[in-house]
Amino acid sequence: MNYEDKKIVGIIASNVEASVALNVIGHLAISIGKYSDEEIMGKKVITDKSEIEHLGISKFPFIITKVKAGKLKTAISLAKSNPNLLVADYPREMLETRTDEELVSAVSKKENETLEYLGAVIYGNTKDVDEITGKFQLWRID
């Protein structure tokens, strides 16, 4: 498999502060890593010349973008409708709850239309990911 065959794109709502954005991406990266196929990872352990081991990383590009909240919600919906894409999303309830039990309870009481998403990560074939995220602006601290 070629390096450019698959892609990971993180999407942050443009109204999210940098400190929150980093938290959102961190949680979503763990989720995508856990539930992705085995092909996502490069070499499991990389040993340097001093014989110190370093954990390997994704062998595919991981791009972080930002969009307005409405476009983020649309992107999540489009990505979830494609069975070839893996999608992790981050509704505001994840930020406002402390335990997994509280999170499950809070999200289960809301209709999808009422969820406010702060971010998402999409993983899959580059072509499929680019169809949804290709025009998004790269995220940076302004």
C-alpha positions in Angstrom: 0.0 0.0 0.0 1.3 3.4 -1.0 1.7 6.3 1.5 -0.8 8.4 -0.5 -3.6 5.7 -0.7 -5.2 6.6 2.6 -5.5 9.8 4.6 -6.5 11.0 8.0 -8.1 14.4 8.4 -8.9 16.1 11.6 -11.5 18.8 11.5 -11.9 21.5 14.2 -14.9 23.9 14.4 -13.5 27.4 13.7 -14.9 28.8 16.9 -13.0 26.4 19.1 -10.0 27.8 21.1 -6.6 26.3 20.5 -6.4 24.7 24.0 -9.7 22.9 23.4 -8.8 22.0 19.8 -5.7 20.1 21.0 -7.8 18.2 23.5 -10.4 17.4 20.9 -7.8 16.1 18.4 -6.0 14.1 21.0 -9.2 12.2 22.0 -10.2 11.7 18.4 -6.8 10.4 17.4 -6.9 7.8 20.1 -10.4 6.7 18.9 -9.4 6.5 15.3 -6.2 4.6 16.2 -8.1 2.1 18.2 -10.9 1.4 15.7 -8.9 1.7 12.4 -7.6 -1.2 10.4 -4.1 -2.6 11.1 -2.8 -0.9 8.0 -2.9 2.5 9.6 0.3 2.0 11.6 3.8 2.1 10.3 6.5 0.0 12.1 5.3 -0.7 15.6 8.6 0.2 17.3 11.5 2.2 15.9 14.9 1.7 17.5 17.4 4.6 17.3 21.2 4.2 17.1 21.4 4.3 21.0 19.0 1.3 21.2 16.2 3.5 22.6 12.8 2.4 21.4 10.2 4.9 20.0 6.6 4.0 19.2 5.8 4.1 15.5 3.2 6.5 14.1 0.6 6.4 11.4 2.1 5.7 8.0 -0.6 7.9 6.3 -0.8 11.7 6.3 -2.7 13.3 9.2 -3.9 16.8 8.3 -5.7 19.1 10.7 -8.3 21.5 9.2 -10.9 24.0 10.4 -14.4 24.9 9.2 -17.5 26.6 10.5 -19.7 24.5 12.7 -22.3 24.0 10.1 -19.8 22.6 7.6 -18.3 20.4 10.3 -21.7 18.8 11.0 -22.3 18.3 7.2 -18.9 16.7 6.8 -19.6 14.3 9.7 -22.9 13.3 8.2 -21.4 12.8 4.7 -18.5 10.8 6.1 -20.8 8.6 8.2 -22.9 7.9 5.1 -19.8 6.4 3.4 -19.2 2.8 4.7 -15.6 3.0 3.5 -14.7 5.8 6.0 -14.1 5.6 9.7 -15.4 8.6 11.6 -14.8 9.8 15.1 -16.8 12.8 16.2 -16.6 15.0 19.3 -19.8 16.6 20.5 -19.7 19.3 23.1 -21.0 16.9 25.7 -17.5 15.3 25.6 -16.1 18.5 26.9 -18.8 19.1 29.5 -18.9 15.7 31.2 -16.3 14.2 33.5 -16.9 10.4 33.3 -17.8 8.0 30.6 -21.1 7.3 32.3 -22.0 11.0 32.3 -21.0 11.3 28.6 -23.1 8.3 27.6 -26.1 9.6 29.5 -25.8 13.1 28.1 -25.4 12.0 24.5 -28.1 9.4 24.7 -30.6 12.1 25.7 -30.1 14.2 22.6 -31.2 13.9 19.0 -28.3 14.1 16.5 -29.7 17.3 15.0 -29.2 19.0 18.4 -25.6 17.9 19.0 -23.0 20.7 18.6 -19.8 19.2 17.2 -16.4 20.6 18.1 -14.4 18.3 15.9 -14.1 15.1 14.0 -11.4 12.8 12.5 -12.1 11.0 9.2 -9.9 8.1 8.0 -10.1 6.2 4.7 -9.1 6.2 1.1 -7.7 9.5 0.1 -10.2 10.0 -2.7 -13.2 9.5 -0.4 -11.7 11.7 2.4 -10.8 14.5 -0.1 -14.3 14.6 -1.5 -15.5 15.7 1.9 -12.5 17.7 3.3 -10.5 18.7 0.2 -11.5 22.4 0.4 -11.2 22.9 4.1 -8.7 25.4 5.4 -5.6 24.1 7.2 -5.9 24.7 11.0 -3.4 27.0 12.6 -3.3 29.2 15.6 -4.2 32.7 14.4 
